[in-house]
């Protein structure tokens, strides 16, 4: 259950960071800015969720992927 909170926390931090980064991209229209944010937020949150779950479930040791 703790990993769920970690993923949510990281996703919130990513959301704030992406809002700041998109503001500096100098989009011509508001819809372009919103589209850029939506795509970046989707990709980053998806990657965060997948990578964290893969790392948590990876077998560490002699027969595992990381060991």
Order of alpha helices (4+ residues) and beta strands (2+ residues): alpha-alpha
